[in-house]
Amino acid sequence: AQSVTQPDIHITVSEGASLELRCNYSYGATPYLFWYVQSPGQGLQLLLKYFSGDTLVQGIKGFEAEFKRSQSSFNLRKPSVHWSDAAEYFCAVGDTGGFKTIFGAGTRLFVKA
Amino acid sequence: NAGVMQNPRHLVRRRGQEARLRCSPMKGHSHVYWYRQLPEEGLKFMVYLQKENIIDESGMPKERFSAEFPKEGPSILRIQQVVRGDSAAYFCASSDRSEAFFGQGTRLTVV
């Protein structure tokens, strides 16, 4: 069965510091992988997605993620965090048709001055 | 091309009432998914529908919850006899063959 694990429930980083959010997935074939961000009381915004090809994916707002098949991971990174990045981040896996998306439990990012 | 539209954005119901949540998919999308997000939790898949068909309802509670996606009009998630535990944000998504696009959600509060 498909599943997504985000091992960190909360992460706190200083503004300007680098960020890495971890995501591990379980899927029987090559998955479609996504990172979404959700600000308080808001909907989901897609940061980036991986379908195939280059395993380093660039997204919006300066985020990137790297697909590592050997580790079943799709970690999200940002070299320098801004206070406005404070939000909840969800990793997700979709089937090959992209139809049914399974979400991780989320990682809440706090940014301190 | 408008995005996925959900209404209402906020819904308050008393215990025992019915809640109807509507979702209009993006133009050209015939696949709709409903998710529930409980406070401080991630999104849990509820149901996947195509026009006039339920494809996967493995995440739907067995009682009181139903969903439809008629040939014409929006998809409807219906919750009968709501209880306080139904209070959550309900998100709808529609899909082309590569990505799910999400609506802004409906926040249901049961008082």
HADDOCK unambig.tbl for C-alpha pairs under 7 A between the chains (distance, minus, plus):
assign (segid A and resid 42 and name CA) (segid B and resid 104 and name CA) 6.29 0.50 0.50
assign (segid A and resid 43 and name CA) (segid B and resid 103 and name CA) 6.48 0.50 0.50
assign (segid A and resid 43 and name CA) (segid B and resid 104 and name CA) 4.26 0.50 0.50
assign (segid A and resid 43 and name CA) (segid B and resid 105 and name CA) 6.07 0.50 0.50
assign (segid A and resid 44 and name CA) (segid B and resid 102 and name CA) 6.33 0.50 0.50
assign (segid A and resid 97 and name CA) (segid B and resid 97 and name CA) 5.44 0.50 0.50
assign (segid A and resid 97 and name CA) (segid B and resid 98 and name CA) 6.25 0.50 0.50
assign (segid A and resid 98 and name CA) (segid B and resid 97 and name CA) 5.73 0.50 0.50
assign (segid A and resid 98 and name CA) (segid B and resid 98 and name CA) 4.78 0.50 0.50
assign (segid A and resid 98 and name CA) (segid B and resid 99 and name CA) 5.36 0.50 0.50
assign (segid A and resid 98 and name CA) (segid B and resid 100 and name CA) 6.92 0.50 0.50
assign (segid A and resid 99 and name CA) (segid B and resid 95 and name CA) 6.21 0.50 0.50
assign (segid A and resid 99 and name CA) (segid B and resid 97 and name CA) 6.87 0.50 0.50
assign (segid A and resid 99 and name CA) (segid B and resid 100 and name CA) 6.83 0.50 0.50
assign (segid A and resid 102 and name CA) (segid B and resid 45 and name CA) 6.87 0.50 0.50
assign (segid A and resid 103 and name CA) (segid B and resid 42 and name CA) 6.87 0.50 0.50
assign (segid A and resid 103 and name CA) (segid B and resid 43 and name CA) 6.09 0.50 0.50
assign (segid A and resid 104 and name CA) (segid B and resid 42 and name CA) 6.46 0.50 0.50
assign (segid A and resid 105 and name CA) (segid B and resid 41 and name CA) 6.08 0.50 0.50
assign (segid A and resid 105 and name CA) (segid B and resid 42 and name CA) 4.28 0.50 0.50
assign (segid A and resid 106 and name CA) (segid B and resid 42 and name CA) 5.69 0.50 0.50
